[in-house]
Amino acid sequence: MFKHNKVSGPVGQVARSGKETTDPGADCGDKDLMSRNMTLFKAEMGDAEFQRFSSLIHSEFGIKMPPSKKVLLQSRFQKRLRVLGFESYEEYCEYVFSPEGQQNERQHLVDVVTTNTTHFFREPKHYDILNNIVLPEVWRNTGSGRDVKIWSAGCSSGEEPYTLAMVFSEFAERHPGFRFSIQATDISRDILQKAMRAVYSMDKLEEIPQGMRKKYLLKSKNPAKRLMKMNQTIRSHVQFSQLNFMDDFKLNFSPDILFCRNVVIYFDRPTQEVLFTKFCNHLAVGGFLFIGHSESLSGMKLPLRSVAPTVFQRI
Ligand SMILES: C[S@@+](CC[C@H](N)C(=O)[O-])C[C@H]1O[C@@H](n2cnc3c(N)ncnc32)[C@H](O)[C@@H]1O
């Protein structure tokens, strides 16, 4: 479909596991499907089940799930109930906490409860700060001696790390010898698979500056599909892997630049502080941290100095 369609970057950990049967709704007639959906429509999640799910989601994925989210959780779980053939949230809850469910269902829970909204060049001021302040300083410090390491933490479907790859490629063009590599991680296996494919709707074209479109994007040969793909050069700069921030993780590199934007907004304050402390332990001294525009580190005891709103430097 595309001129180059090999996806680079290993995501070894993103392997399918689970005993899941095929969607029973998929090959039954419309009437069967309707009656099944009506059964689900009637099913309601009890407070006890919600409490169990909510504690699990908070302790395992860091995501806060207050009682106001019950209806949302219920509707997001409906498809899983249908796929697995359960008729009540009670049955589903028993399954999730059973040894078999712990083995097979946790990854589906992640895919269902995470919010993956993202764009190319989201929060564009950050890219001005990168170009005007951060990259010149990083280049002064590293020169052509080594690769600059970037970590896009909570990368969703890849728009953020691919935006970084385009911005860094432009900088490299203006500064011969500048080299970089981007590690992009997310907890959700489904979203990482989408990120690795690097295929997006043409509706997103507008998000990318005109001058970069021809350089870094491939359009589908069939215009009716309205799809585009990041080109091989951009893809080759980004490696994806699965990582849950709640795990006791160790990185095999010290990022010079860390983007963790619009992720911790779903976490409570104590979890955010623990996480940013971990990030600071990994970030290179003198390295830069970017957080989302609606996020804040105020009141946290962290070895950081402020560079600009939502941009910090490790001291
Ligand atoms: C709203 S997206 C943000 C994407 C991008 N950083 C941006 O600003 O556009 C949040 C991402 O954080 C990921 N996430 C949520 N909890 C996580 C966890 N415990 N560990 C790692 N990633 C997590 C979600 O899967 C989701 O893709």
The ligand as a MOL file (V3000), in Angstrom:
LIG
                    3D

  0  0  0     0  0            999 V3000
M  V30 BEGIN CTAB
M  V30 COUNTS 27 29 0 0 0
M  V30 BEGIN ATOM
M  V30 1 C -3.3680 10.9240 26.7400 0
M  V30 2 S -2.0650 9.8870 26.2200 0 CHG=1
M  V30 3 C -0.7360 11.0760 26.0420 0
M  V30 4 C 0.0570 10.8790 24.7680 0
M  V30 5 C 1.1600 11.9210 24.5330 0
M  V30 6 N 2.1510 11.8960 25.5740 0
M  V30 7 C 0.5810 13.2980 24.3610 0
M  V30 8 O 0.7680 14.1620 25.2210 0
M  V30 9 O -0.1020 13.5290 23.3490 0 CHG=-1
M  V30 10 C -1.6400 9.0460 27.7580 0
M  V30 11 C -0.8990 7.7380 27.5490 0
M  V30 12 O -0.3660 7.3000 28.8030 0
M  V30 13 C -0.4040 5.8860 28.8460 0
M  V30 14 N -0.3640 5.4110 30.2470 0
M  V30 15 C -1.3700 5.4430 31.1610 0
M  V30 16 N -0.9890 4.8500 32.2980 0
M  V30 17 C 0.2950 4.4380 32.1180 0
M  V30 18 C 1.2390 3.7400 32.9450 0
M  V30 19 N 0.9280 3.3400 34.1910 0
M  V30 20 N 2.4640 3.4720 32.4320 0
M  V30 21 C 2.7830 3.8810 31.1790 0
M  V30 22 N 1.9360 4.5250 30.3380 0
M  V30 23 C 0.6960 4.8080 30.8080 0
M  V30 24 C -1.7100 5.5580 28.1410 0
M  V30 25 O -1.7310 4.2400 27.6300 0
M  V30 26 C -1.7980 6.6260 27.0520 0
M  V30 27 O -1.3750 6.1590 25.7970 0
M  V30 END ATOM
M  V30 BEGIN BOND
M  V30 1 1 1 2
M  V30 2 1 2 3
M  V30 3 1 2 10
M  V30 4 1 3 4
M  V30 5 1 4 5
M  V30 6 1 5 6
M  V30 7 1 5 7
M  V30 8 2 7 8
M  V30 9 1 7 9
M  V30 10 1 10 11
M  V30 11 1 11 12
M  V30 12 1 11 26
M  V30 13 1 12 13
M  V30 14 1 13 14
M  V30 15 1 13 24
M  V30 16 1 14 15
M  V30 17 1 14 23
M  V30 18 2 15 16
M  V30 19 1 16 17
M  V30 20 1 17 18
M  V30 21 2 17 23
M  V30 22 1 18 19
M  V30 23 2 18 20
M  V30 24 1 20 21
M  V30 25 2 21 22
M  V30 26 1 22 23
M  V30 27 1 24 25
M  V30 28 1 24 26
M  V30 29 1 26 27
M  V30 END BOND
M  V30 END CTAB
M  END
